[in-house]
């Protein structure tokens, strides 16, 4: 009892040595802070990261394993250095190095998604995951790999962060005790279908690879289609499909195997880009619609036998052109376009409000509720739907992943149909007030 009290008081003293500079994340189970260590002479060292994890949730054991391994002399290239671990009451506290750089999500946003970017980031990421799987026995499973939990340093090194829900694989376990993780990137077994193992992180790696290629989060329909997408090279589609298979036994068995398959697919894509031109008689429905300037060596995506062309250009089919244009429009131009659309919608809404308050002869016969319904349906709701349909949604997807971004033709047709039909429906209802 006396030893436990001394440990507790020592932990409190260690906790008081840090000055909180900023709270980076706060949730019921975890708080992440940027802190500075303050010495007895007032000198500060840092910045560092301090995480407080709820002990009752079973979080944080991975940090202790990392700390013990690093204290034993192991060095990790892709994992933060753990400075200290201790418990204070119901909280488990971790002090670790502050990783310089930007998240993978920010890197893809800044550089724009592409095959070249995926090649630069994905292989180092596979090596980072292999550090966790291959240098620990039993393997350490991260369970929350996603673009915001991967740091890219200015020199290009990749570091995995946030090990709060990481766990070790147990031979005797049938399923995970705690079910956490980001659903878009977490595999099915992480939510009650079995125990997570190395293949669970492989699933997340597949989703991250798709994100590097498109800056989009793959939905269930796209996964079922085999990742048929204009921005995904044909040779990479089976790699993505196998990595994200529902049944873990159908996936790559390890991050190393996924990395090797990715490298092989890149070689196939490079070979396809150098294939000889097709005969003129083969041209048909895939007639070129638009030539866009792209980095040298980038393949013609989605075509098994592309037309040979100058190195700085590739020819896109009519189906590929719209998305390719969007991904190459500068983000500042997209922001200006969005501002213009919102300003136009606000002008329509203001004009509608004026007509509702001071109705013209055509609206004067309607009851007040009828004028409001028909007026705003025609002058605000419908133009708003059209404005959202035409907006550049790249930043919206990045900041609010759950907001519909109308990526599919079906969703766009539904939005357009709503914008055109809703005013007539509102008029029909408003006539009841005559």
Residue, then its C-alpha position, 0 to 999 in steps of 0.5 A: x500500500x505504501x509503495x502504491x501511494x509513493x508511485x501515485x505521488x511520484x506520478x502527480x509530481x511528474x504530471x506537474x512538470x509540464x506546461x500545457x501549450x494547446x489541447x489538440x483533441x478531447x473526448x470522453x476517453x482521451x485527451x491529447x495536449x501539446x506540452x512543454x517540460x519545465x525544469x526546476x530552473x524554469x527552462x523549458x524543453x519541448x514541444x512534447x505530446x501528452x496523452x491522457x487515456x481512460x484506464x477503464x476503457x482498456x486503452x493505452x497498453x500499446x504505448x507501454x509496449x513501445x516504451x518498454x521496447x525503446x527502453x530496451x534499446x530498440x529504435x523505430x523509424x516510423x513510431x514516435x519516441x516515448x518519453x514517459x508512461x505513468x498512471x494518475x488515478x483513473x488516467x494512464x498518461x503518455x509523454x512522447x515526442x512531437x512529430x513535425x510535419x503534416x498529416x497524410x490527409x493534409x499532404x494529399x490535400x496540398x499536393x492533390x491526389x495522384x499515382x505519383x503521390x501514392x507511390x511516394x507515400x504508400x510504400x513508406x507507410x507499408x514499411x511503417x506498419x511492418x515495424x509494428x507487425x514484424x518487430x513485436x511478438x505477438x504483432x502490434x495491431x494499430x486498428x485506427x490507421x487513417x489519413x489523420x493518424x499518419x504524419x509526413x515529415x518535411x523530409x518525406x518520412x512517414x510516422x504512425x501516431x495515435x496508438x490509443x486503441x492498438x492491441x496485440x494479437x492473442x491466439x486464444x481470443x475469438x473477438x476484440x473486447x473493445x470495438x473502436x476505430x473509424x468505420x470508413x477505415x476499420x475492417x468488419x471484424x473490428x466491429x464484432x465479426x472476429x478478432x483483429x490481426x495483421x490483416x485488419x491493418x491491411x484493410x485500412x492500408x487499402x482504404x488509405x491507398x485509395x485515398x492517396x489516389x482520389x482524396x475520397x473515402x471509398x463507399x460500399x458500392x465502390x468496394x463492391x465494384x472492384x474500385x472501378x474509378x477513373x483515378x485508379x489505374x486498372x492494375x491497382x484495382x485488384x490490389x485494392x479489392x484484395x486488401x479490402x475484402x470482407x473476409x480476412x482470409x481473402x486479404x493479403x496476409x501481411x503488410x509486406x505482401x500488400x507492399x509487394x503487390x503494390x510494387x508489382x502493380x506499379x510496374x504493370x502500370x508503367x509497362x502499360x503506359x509504354x504499350x504500342x498504339x492501337x490500330x486505327x480500326x480499334x477506335x470506337x466508343x473510347x474516342x479521346x475527349x480531352x488532352x490534359x497535361x500531367x507529370x511525365x510517365x503517368x499512365x493512362x488510367x482505366x485503359x488496358x491498352x492506352x494510345x501512345x502519346x507525348x510524355x507530358x500529355x495523356x488522352x482521356x475518354x469522355x467518362x474520365x474527363x470531368x473528374x480529371x478536370x476537377x482534380x486539376x483545378x487549383x484549390x484557390x479557383x475552386x474556393x472562388x467558385x464556391x464563394x460565387x455560388x454561395x453569394x448567388x444563392x444568398x442574392x436569390x434568398x434575399x430577393x425571395x424574402x422581399x417577395x414574400x414580405x411584399x408579394x406581387x400580384x401573382x403571390x398576393x392571393x396565397x395565404x402567408x404560409x403558401x407564399x413562404x412555401x412556394x417562394x422559398x422553394x422556388x427562390x432559395x431551396x431549389x437554387x441552393x440544391x443547384x449551387x451545391x450540385x455545382x460546388x467544388x466539394x474537395x474541401x467539404x469531403x476533407x473536413x466533413x467526410x459524412x456529408x454527401x458529395x454527390x460523387x455518383x451519377x445517380x446522386x447527381x441526377x437525384x439532386x438535379x431532379x429535386x431542384x427541378x421538381x420541388x418548386x412544382x410540388x410546393x406550388x401544388x401544395x401552396x394552391x391549397x391556400x387559395 
